[in-house]
Amino acid sequence: MISSAIRVQPVLLGAVPCFAGTQIPVKSMFDYLEAGETLDEYLEQYPSVPHTLAVKVLEDSCKSLTGS
């Protein structure tokens, strides 16, 4: 299941999953969080990603991993 907050467009960025309505790869957020940065710090660096969209991706990813 892919989140409704994620779009994959084969022509743009080589079909890299991006936040819906942006060309910002979702992986950039996970890389940022993995490096110990906060979501707020990430969103300061990527102001075109709305907070609600980032949270939806995180929630949907969690649901996908836990199966709930």
ZAFIKE-617019 format. One line per 10 residues: number of its first residue (from 1); their letters; for each residue x, y, z of C-alpha. Coordinates in nm, 2 decimals. Layout:
NUM	A	X Y Z; ...
//
This chain:
1	MISSAIRVQP	0.00 0.00 0.00; 0.13 0.34 -0.09; 0.02 0.64 0.10; -0.21 0.89 -0.06; 0.04 1.15 0.06; 0.30 1.00 -0.18; 0.31 1.03 -0.56; 0.54 0.85 -0.81; 0.57 1.01 -1.15; 0.78 0.80 -1.38
11	VLLGAVPCFA	0.89 1.11 -1.58; 1.00 1.31 -1.28; 1.30 1.21 -1.07; 1.32 0.87 -1.22; 1.00 0.75 -1.05; 1.13 0.83 -0.70; 0.84 0.85 -0.45; 0.78 1.22 -0.36; 0.55 1.40 -0.13; 0.22 1.47 -0.32
21	GTQIPVKSMF	0.23 1.80 -0.49; 0.60 1.84 -0.46; 0.92 1.71 -0.62; 1.07 1.64 -0.27; 1.17 1.27 -0.23; 1.01 1.11 0.07; 1.34 0.93 0.14; 1.49 1.27 0.23; 1.26 1.29 0.53; 1.35 0.94 0.65
31	DYLEAGETLD	1.73 1.02 0.60; 1.69 1.34 0.79; 1.51 1.16 1.08; 1.76 0.87 1.08; 2.04 1.12 1.12; 1.88 1.24 1.45; 1.72 1.56 1.32; 1.36 1.64 1.42; 1.06 1.66 1.19; 1.04 2.04 1.26
41	EYLEQYPSVP	1.40 2.08 1.15; 1.33 1.89 0.83; 1.03 2.10 0.76; 1.24 2.42 0.80; 1.47 2.29 0.53; 1.18 2.18 0.31; 0.91 2.44 0.35; 0.72 2.32 0.05; 0.63 2.00 0.24; 0.33 2.07 0.47
51	HTLAVKVLED	0.35 1.94 0.82; 0.02 1.75 0.78; 0.16 1.57 0.47; 0.48 1.47 0.64; 0.29 1.34 0.94; 0.05 1.14 0.71; 0.35 0.98 0.54; 0.49 0.88 0.88; 0.16 0.75 1.00; 0.09 0.55 0.68
61	SCKSLTGS	0.44 0.41 0.69; 0.39 0.29 1.05; 0.05 0.13 0.96; 0.21 -0.04 0.66; 0.49 -0.18 0.87; 0.27 -0.29 1.16; -0.01 -0.41 0.94; -0.28 -0.21 1.12
//
